[in-house]
Amino acid sequence: MMNNQILQTSQIESESSDDYPAKDRENDTLFKKIKLKLFIDENFRGTTFDQWNNWSWQIKNSITSTEKLLNVLGKKKNGTIINMPENHLPFRITPYYLYLLDTLPSDHPLYKTIIPTVNELNQIKGEKEDPLDEQKFSPVPNIVHRYPDRALFLVTNFCSTYCRYCTRSHMVSKEDHITATTAEWEKGFQYIESHPEVRDVIVSGGDPLTLRDNQIEYILKRLRSIEHVEIIRIGTKVPVVLPMRITPELMNILKKYHPLFMSIHFTHPDELTEDTQNACNMLADAGVQMLSQTVLLKDINDNVDVIKKLMHMLLMIRVKPYYLYQMDRIPGGEHFRAPISTGLNIINGLAGYTSGLAVPKYIVDSPLGKIDISSAHNILSFDGKMYNLKSFSGEILKYSEKEFYINDEISKSNCL
């Protein structure tokens, strides 16, 4: 990790970036460390490298106010909302990720994914607080049981960084939702214990890796004590926005509970910094099978070249490209939403032109479950306005580019 690689502060202070030719600076490790130190001194005065590389410090010092955000970024993002409406998804950015943004051009698309704008207040027909109807499939608090043999276990509502297109914006960071306590989790454990058909549990939230080591171990140990649970998966974005959370101590915990999979949310190749790559390599060395999940976002990653580069880079750090998601219809998310045709063009631009390992499945998630539309047989028809998509159960999802709904009149027997 970075704290093992960075020179002591006193060493860096004795150097001047002017001592290095400009053409060599970006590839010079020392120069990068100097840049980081200047950023820390300017925005987090008095902070040491040891503190910077401590994940708890990162969370405690995350940016949650517009004033701080504008101070750090030099007011180059004038579309930021000053006061978020009550019960709206707040914003939170780790210092680490803010530094990444600061190193990128002011028009870089990653800014749009993290910094809220007035566009979030524009809601259109078809958008829903809970676009996947997860509450409908929640038999007990924190459990979503939509598929026959697997269940989603939501163990926290906290993320270290909030993506502005979050499908669970209705619950993350909200005080009246999940509390990370053993008493709260026990309801979920008991449900899983009483349903022997559940062989695969996806631990998500919020972000489970923002929990303390002992909490993560408690969850994994408790799940492993359930005989019929074969597979445990963790859904997270922590290696991307908080890579210093991936510690040797955490790896020693994860190693105990294989087979263990981790679905990691990546958006753009520029997120794959040296620190994120190191974090993923640590996970791979610990035997964790990593899969990528990427949301297709308009003007951010909606072209073949960006997705191909991202998938190639992921494979190099032992992350298997898994899902490319059509963005869910959350309120105020229309400015992020690329049409299905864009996603299909990306998949067609990958398949055959690069390794099959680098081609993710293109998924429309819905109240009927995930529908893999990179498989042509799941697209029953398209009339130029409306798609008829076949779910795993044979039910039909009618999906337009502006709204989607389920046609309950079409029976399974009519699906060919």
C-alpha positions in Angstrom: 0.0 0.0 0.0 1.0 3.6 -0.4 2.1 4.1 3.2 4.8 1.4 2.6 6.0 3.2 -0.5 5.9 6.9 0.3 9.1 8.5 1.6 9.1 10.1 5.0 7.7 13.6 5.1 11.1 15.1 6.0 12.7 13.5 2.9 10.0 14.9 0.6 10.3 18.4 2.2 13.9 18.5 1.3 13.2 18.0 -2.3 11.9 20.4 -4.8 9.8 19.5 -7.8 11.8 22.0 -9.8 14.8 19.5 -9.6 13.1 17.2 -12.0 12.6 17.8 -15.8 9.0 18.4 -16.6 8.8 15.6 -19.2 9.8 13.1 -16.5 7.6 14.3 -13.7 4.4 12.3 -14.3 6.3 9.0 -14.4 8.6 9.9 -11.5 7.5 8.3 -8.2 9.1 11.0 -6.1 7.3 13.7 -8.0 4.0 12.0 -7.5 4.7 11.9 -3.7 5.6 15.6 -3.7 2.3 16.4 -5.5 0.4 14.4 -2.9 2.1 16.2 -0.1 1.3 19.6 -1.5 -2.3 18.6 -1.8 -2.4 17.3 1.8 -0.6 20.4 3.2 -3.0 22.7 1.3 -6.3 21.0 2.2 -5.6 18.9 5.3 -2.9 20.8 7.1 -1.0 18.9 9.7 -1.9 15.5 8.3 0.8 12.9 8.1 1.2 10.3 5.4 0.4 7.6 8.1 -2.9 9.4 8.7 -3.6 9.8 5.0 -3.2 6.1 4.5 -5.4 5.2 7.4 -8.9 4.3 6.2 -10.6 5.4 9.3 -8.9 8.9 9.0 -10.1 9.0 5.4 -13.7 8.3 6.4 -13.6 10.8 9.3 -12.2 13.5 7.0 -14.4 12.9 4.0 -15.8 15.9 2.3 -19.5 16.4 3.0 -20.0 20.1 2.7 -20.2 22.1 -0.5 -17.9 24.8 0.9 -15.1 22.4 1.5 -15.6 20.8 -1.9 -15.4 24.1 -3.6 -12.4 25.2 -1.6 -10.5 22.1 -2.6 -11.5 22.1 -6.3 -11.0 25.8 -6.8 -14.6 26.5 -7.5 -14.3 24.9 -10.9 -17.6 23.0 -10.4 -20.2 25.7 -10.2 -23.1 23.3 -10.7 -22.8 21.9 -7.2 -25.9 22.1 -5.1 -25.3 24.2 -2.0 -28.0 22.7 0.2 -29.4 19.3 -0.7 -33.2 18.8 -0.2 -34.2 17.0 2.9 -34.0 13.2 2.6 -32.1 13.6 -0.7 -29.0 11.5 -1.3 -26.2 13.6 0.4 -22.7 13.7 -1.0 -19.6 12.3 0.6 -16.2 12.0 -1.0 -13.1 10.5 0.5 -10.0 12.7 0.6 -8.3 10.0 -1.5 -10.9 10.2 -4.3 -11.0 14.0 -4.1 -7.2 14.0 -4.7 -7.8 11.8 -7.7 -10.3 14.3 -9.1 -7.9 17.1 -8.4 -5.2 15.5 -10.6 -7.7 15.2 -13.5 -8.8 18.0 -15.9 -11.8 20.0 -14.7 -13.9 18.6 -17.5 -13.1 15.0 -16.7 -16.3 12.8 -16.6 -15.6 11.3 -13.2 -16.5 14.7 -11.6 -20.1 14.1 -12.8 -20.3 10.8 -11.0 -19.6 12.1 -7.5 -20.5 15.8 -7.4 -24.3 16.6 -7.2 -25.8 19.0 -9.6 -29.3 20.6 -10.1 -30.0 17.9 -12.7 -30.8 15.5 -9.7 -33.9 17.6 -9.0 -35.4 16.9 -12.4 -37.6 13.8 -12.1 -39.3 12.3 -15.1 -42.1 9.7 -15.6 -41.1 6.2 -14.8 -38.4 7.0 -12.2 -38.9 5.4 -8.8 -37.4 5.7 -5.4 -37.0 1.9 -5.3 -36.7 1.1 -9.1 -36.0 -2.7 -8.5 -38.9 -3.1 -6.0 -36.5 -4.5 -3.5 -38.9 -3.7 -0.6 -41.5 -5.9 -2.3 -39.0 -8.9 -2.1 -37.9 -8.1 1.5 -39.5 -10.7 3.8 -37.5 -9.4 6.8 -35.5 -6.2 7.3 -32.2 -6.1 5.3 -32.9 -9.2 3.2 -34.0 -9.1 -0.4 -34.9 -12.6 -1.7 -35.8 -12.2 -5.4 -34.1 -15.3 -6.9 -34.7 -18.9 -5.9 -31.3 -19.9 -4.5 -29.7 -16.6 -3.5 -30.4 -13.7 -1.2 -29.1 -10.1 -0.8 -28.1 -9.2 2.7 -27.9 -5.4 3.3 -25.7 -5.0 6.3 -25.1 -1.2 6.3 -26.5 2.0 4.7 -23.2 3.8 4.7 -20.8 4.3 1.9 -17.4 6.1 2.0 -18.3 7.9 -1.2 -21.8 8.3 -2.6 -22.3 7.8 -6.4 -24.8 10.2 -7.7 -26.6 7.5 -9.7 -26.9 5.0 -6.8 -29.7 2.6 -7.2 -30.3 2.5 -3.5 -30.3 6.3 -3.0 -33.6 5.8 -1.2 -31.9 4.0 1.7 -28.2 4.8 1.8 -27.2 7.2 4.6 -30.8 7.4 5.9 -31.1 7.2 9.6 -34.4 5.2 9.5 -32.8 2.3 7.6 -30.1 -0.1 8.4 -28.1 0.1 11.6 -24.9 -1.9 11.6 -25.5 -4.0 14.8 -25.5 -7.7 15.5 -29.1 -7.4 16.7 -30.2 -5.9 13.4 -28.2 -8.5 11.4 -29.6 -11.4 13.4 -33.0 -11.1 11.7 -31.2 -11.7 8.4 -29.2 -14.6 9.6 -32.2 -16.3 11.0 -34.1 -15.8 7.7 -31.2 -17.4 5.8 -31.0 -20.3 8.3 -34.7 -21.0 7.8 -34.4 -21.1 4.0 -32.2 -24.0 3.0 -32.7 -23.2 -0.7 -30.5 -20.1 -0.2 -27.0 -21.3 -1.2 -25.5 -17.9 -2.3 -25.6 -14.8 -0.1 -24.6 -11.3 -1.5 -23.4 -9.1 1.4 -24.1 -5.5 0.3 -25.5 -2.2 1.5 -24.3 0.6 1.5 -20.7 -0.7 1.5 -19.8 -3.7 3.8 -16.1 -2.9 3.7 -16.7 0.3 5.6 -17.5 -1.8 8.6 -14.8 -2.6 11.1 -12.7 -5.7 10.8 -14.5 -7.4 13.7 -17.9 -6.7 12.2 -16.9 -8.1 8.8 -15.6 -11.2 10.5 -18.7 -11.6 12.5 -20.9 -11.5 9.4 -18.7 -13.9 7.4 -18.3 -16.3 10.3 -22.0 -16.3 11.0 -22.9 -17.0 7.4 -20.3 -19.7 7.1 -21.9 -21.4 10.2 -25.0 -21.9 8.0 -24.5 -25.3 6.4 -26.5 -24.6 3.2 -24.7 -21.3 2.4 -22.1 -22.3 -0.2 -21.1 -19.0 -1.7 -20.6 -15.6 -0.1 -20.2 -12.5 -2.2 -19.4 -8.9 -1.1 -20.5 -5.9 -3.1 -18.2 -2.9 -2.7 -16.6 0.2 -4.3 -14.1 0.5 -1.5 -11.0 -0.6 -3.5 -11.8 2.3 -5.9 -12.6 5.1 -3.5 -10.8 3.9 -0.3 -8.1 1.5 -1.3 -6.2 1.9 2.0 -9.1 -0.1 3.5 -7.6 -3.2 1.9 -5.1 -4.1 4.7 -3.1 -7.2 5.6 -5.4 -7.6 8.6 -8.5 -7.6 6.5 -6.9 -10.1 4.1 -6.2 -12.4 7.0 -9.9 -12.4 7.8 -11.2 -12.9 4.3 -8.9 -15.9 3.7 -10.8 -17.8 6.4 -14.1 -17.8 4.6 -13.6 -19.1 1.1 -15.1 -19.5 -1.4 -15.5 -15.8 -1.2 -16.3 -13.5 -4.2 -16.1 -9.7 -4.4 -18.1 -7.7 -6.9 -16.3 -4.3 -7.3 -17.9 -1.2 -8.8 -15.6 0.4 -11.4 -16.7 3.3 -13.6 -13.7 4.5 -15.6 -10.2 3.4 -16.4 -8.8 6.5 -14.7 -10.0 5.1 -11.4 -7.4 2.4 -11.6 -4.6 4.2 -9.8 -1.6 2.5 -8.5 -3.3 2.3 -5.1 -6.4 0.7 -6.5 -4.4 -1.8 -8.5 -2.4 -2.7 -5.4 -5.6 -3.2 -3.4 -7.0 -5.5 -6.0 -3.8 -7.5 -6.2 -3.8 -7.9 -2.5 -7.3 -9.3 -2.7 -6.4 -11.7 -5.5 -3.3 -12.8 -3.5 -5.7 -13.5 -0.6 -7.7 -15.8 -2.9 -10.7 -13.5 -3.3 -12.3 -14.0 -6.7 -13.1 -10.5 -8.0 -15.7 -9.5 -10.5 -16.4 -6.1 -12.0 -19.7 -4.2 -12.1 -19.9 -1.1 -14.2 -22.9 1.2 -14.8 -23.2 2.5 -18.3 -23.3 6.3 -17.9 -24.0 8.9 -20.6 -21.0 11.1 -21.5 -18.9 9.3 -18.9 -18.1 5.8 -20.1 -20.6 5.3 -23.0 -18.2 4.3 -25.8 -16.3 1.3 -26.8 -12.8 2.7 -26.3 -13.4 3.6 -22.6 -15.1 0.3 -21.7 -12.5 -1.7 -23.6 -9.6 0.0 -21.8 -11.3 -0.4 -18.5 -12.0 -4.1 -19.0 -8.4 -4.7 -20.2 -7.0 -3.0 -17.2 -9.2 -5.0 -14.9 -8.0 -8.2 -16.3 -4.4 -7.2 -15.6 -5.2 -6.9 -11.9 -7.1 -10.2 -11.9 -10.6 -8.7 -11.9 -13.0 -10.6 -14.2 -15.3 -8.2 -16.2 -18.8 -9.3 -15.2 -21.7 -6.9 -15.6 -22.2 -3.7 -17.6 -25.5 -2.3 -16.2 -28.1 -0.2 -17.9 -28.6 2.5 -15.3 -31.6 2.1 -13.0 -34.4 4.6 -13.1 -33.8 6.4 -9.9 -35.4 9.9 -9.4 -33.3 12.6 -11.0 -31.0 10.3 -12.9 -32.1 10.9 -16.5 -28.9 13.0 -17.2 -26.9 9.8 -16.6 -28.9 7.5 -18.7 -27.6 6.2 -22.0 -30.0 4.4 -24.4 -30.0 0.6 -24.6 -28.8 0.9 -28.2 -25.6 2.5 -26.9 -24.9 -0.4 -24.6 -25.6 -2.9 -27.3 -23.2 -1.1 -29.6 -20.5 -1.3 -27.0 -21.0 -5.0 -26.5 -20.9 -5.5 -30.3 -17.8 -3.4 -30.4 -16.1 -5.7 -27.9 -17.3 -9.2 -28.9 -14.8 -10.6 -31.4 -12.6 -7.5 -31.3 -11.1 -8.4 -28.0 -10.7 -11.4 -25.7 -14.0 -13.0 -24.5 -12.6 -12.5 -21.0 -12.9 -8.8 -21.5 -16.6 -8.8 -22.6 -19.1 -8.3 -19.7 -22.7 -9.2 -19.8 -25.0 -6.2 -20.5 -27.7 -6.2 -17.9 -31.1 -4.5 -17.5 -32.0 -4.8 -13.8 -35.7 -4.6 -13.0 -38.4 -5.7 -10.6 -38.3 -9.0 -12.6 -34.6 -9.4 -11.9 -31.6 -9.1 -14.0 -32.1 -9.5 -17.8 -29.0 -10.2 -19.9 -29.6 -8.3 -23.1 -26.2 -9.1 -24.5 -28.0 -12.5 -25.2 -30.2 -11.7 -28.2 -32.8 -14.3 -27.2 -33.8 -12.1 -24.2 -34.8 -9.3 -26.5 -38.1 -10.5 -27.9 -38.9 -7.4 -29.9 -38.2 -3.7 -30.4 -40.5 -1.5 -32.4 -38.3 1.6 -32.3 -39.8 2.8 -29.1 -40.4 -0.2 -26.8 -38.4 -3.3 -26.0 -40.0 -6.5 -24.9 -37.4 -8.2 -22.7 -37.7 -11.8 -21.3 -36.8 -12.3 -17.6 -35.3 -15.5 -16.1 -38.8 -16.5 -15.0 -40.3 -16.0 -18.5 -42.2 -12.8 -17.5 -42.0 -9.9 -19.9 -40.5 -6.5 -19.1 -41.7 -3.7 -21.4 -38.9 -1.2 -21.5 -38.9 2.2 -23.3 -36.0 4.6 -23.3 -38.0 6.9 -21.0 -39.8 4.5 -18.7 -40.4 0.9 -18.1 -43.2 -1.2 -16.7 -44.3 -4.8 -16.4 -47.0 -6.1 -18.6 -48.8 -8.4 -16.2 -51.2 -9.7 -18.9 -48.5 -11.6 -20.7 -48.1 -15.1 -19.2 -45.0 -17.3 -19.1 -46.6 -19.6 -21.6 -46.7 -16.9 -24.2 -43.0 -16.2 -24.0 -41.2 -17.8 -26.9 
